[in-house]
Amino acid sequence: MRAVSDYRADVLTILGDAAGRRYSESILDVGLRKALSTYGDFFPRKELVRASVTEVENECAVVPWLFGADTDVLSVKYRGEYCPFSSYKEPGRLLLNMPEMPAAGEMLEITVRTPHMIKGLDEKTQTTVPDAHCMILCTGAAGHAMHIRARSVTEVFGKRPEDREALTNQAEALLNEFKKELKSIARQDSLLRRLW
């Protein structure tokens, strides 16, 4: 399993800064977070959670919520059927408003979308990105890091405006390559799933 140090090294190589003189770890980490977010749009990380309703409050079924605010509820199954819902998160609990309200003690199957992680980034203990997608993610992170650097270059005395423009153009090229690769792999995965 690759860790954040491996990702940082690969991003620096893509940026042509293997020694890390122009890009700090904090810039690289911001780039990785942004790339992970985009990656999750193409390859959502889903988990199925079985949760017991603890109570019904204000016409909402309340279930324990162990995920962060950045986790989305994708679907709710009640008595074996998917049902429409609206949700509201509070610390430690999730409130679900549904047409047919379950009673306390009844079970719900909730599909959630959780963010992808890289071991060591933001104190995560595992990496959820497949190794085969590592360099694609690094390309996106490099594009985001280069955008950050382009913005900071204009703040440095003696830098020319064309320096920012060149960095911005290179960043956009990297991000376009990143999204193109993600679309291609997502399309291939979709075709393979249909064939099986």
N, C-alpha and C positions, 0 to 999 in steps of 0.2 A: 504494500500500500504506500503510495507516494504521499509525502508530507509537504507542508508549506515551503520548507527550505528547497525541496526539489523543484517545486513550481517557480519559486523566485529565481532560481538559477536559470531555468529554461526561459523565463520571461526576459531576464537580463541578456541572455544570448540573442534572443530575437531582436532586442533593442540595440544590439551592438555595444553593450556596456557590461561585459562579463565581470569586470572588477567592481561594478556597482558604484562608480564615481558620480554619475549623473542622476541616478534614480535611487532614492532611499527605500528602505524596507516599508515605510509607511505608505509611500506612493505605490509601490508594488502591491501592497495589501489592498489598497483602495481599488486598484485595477482588477485584482482577483475577485473582490466582492462584487464589483459591477459585472464582470464576466460570468460569475456564478449565477447572478440574477437572470441574465439573458439566457444562459444555458438552461436554467430551470423552465423558461418559457417554452423551449423546444423539447426538453426531456424532463417533464415534471416528475418529481419524486413523490410517489403516493404511498400512503399507509392506510391500512384498514384498522379501525379501532372499534372494539365492542365496548360500549359503555352503558352502565345502568343509570336510569333516571333517578336522581336523588330526591327531587321534589318538583312540584309544579308551582311556579311563581309568576304572577301577573300574566297568565295565559302563555307561559313559556315552560318547556321542559328543561330542567337544569341537569347537566351532566358534569362530572369532574373534567377539568381541562388541564392537561399536562404539557401542552405545547405553548410556544411563544406567540406573540402578537403577529409574527410574520408567517404564521401557518394559516392556510385558507381551508375552509370546509367546502368540499366539492360535492358531496352527496350524502343523503341520509336515508337509511333503509329502516322501516318500521314494520314489524310483522311480515318480513320477507318482501316487502314492496318498497320501491323508491318513492319518496314523497316530496312535494314541494316544501320549501322551508325558507326562513330567514334566520340569521344568526347574529348573536352579539356576544363578544368575548369580555370577560371580566377576569381579574387575577384568580386563577385556580378553578374557574368554571366557565362553561359555555351554556348560553341560553338559546334554545331553539323554539321558534314559533312555527307550528305545523297545523295543517287543517284538522287532522285527527290527533288529539293530544294524548300521549301515553301517560299512564299513571306511574307514580313512584315505584321503583323496583323493576319496571319493564326495561328490556334491552333494546338498544339501538345499534345499528352498524353504521359507522360514520367513516367516510373516505375523506382523508385530508391530504393536502399538498404541503409538504414541508420543504424548506430550503436545502439545497445541496451544501455539502461541507467539504472542507479540506483539513486534514489533521494538522493541528497546530495553529491554524488561522482562527482567531477569536476563541482560543482555548478548546476547540473541537477535538474529539478523541478519535475520529475516523474520517476517511475520505470516501465520499459517495460517488465521485466521478470515476467512470471506468478508465483504466490506464490507456485504453485505445483512444480516448477523447482528450487526453492530457495536452497534447500540443495544440489542439484546436482551442482549448480553453486558454492556454498561454498566449496564443495569438490575440485573442480578445483582450486579455489582461494587458498585453503590451500596448494595444491601441488605446485603451483607457489611460494607462500610465503616461503615454506620450501626449495625450490631450492635457493631462494635468501639467506636465512639464511645459507644454506650449503656452499655457496660461501664465505660468510663473516666469517664463523667459522674458516677457515684456516688462516685468517688474525689475529686472536686473539692468543696472546702468551700463550703457555701452552696447547693448544688444540691439540689433536692427529689426525692424518690423518684418522683414522677409524671413528672419529666423523663425518667428512664430508661424508664419504662413507655411513654411516648408514642413515644420513639425506637425502642424494641423493636417496638412495634406497626407503626410505619411501615416498619421494616426487614423485618418478616415479610410485610407487604403487597407490598413490592418483590420479595422472593424468591419469593413465590407467583406474582406476575405473570411473573417470569423463567422459572420452571419450566413455567407454563401455556403460555407462548409457545414454549418449546423442545419441549414435547410436541406442540403444534399443528403446528409446522414439520416435526418428525420424522414425524408421521403423514402430512402432505401429501407429503413426499419418498417415503415408503414407497408411497403410492398411485400416485405418478407412475412409480416404478420398476416396479410391477406392470403398469401400462398399456403401458409400452414393451417 
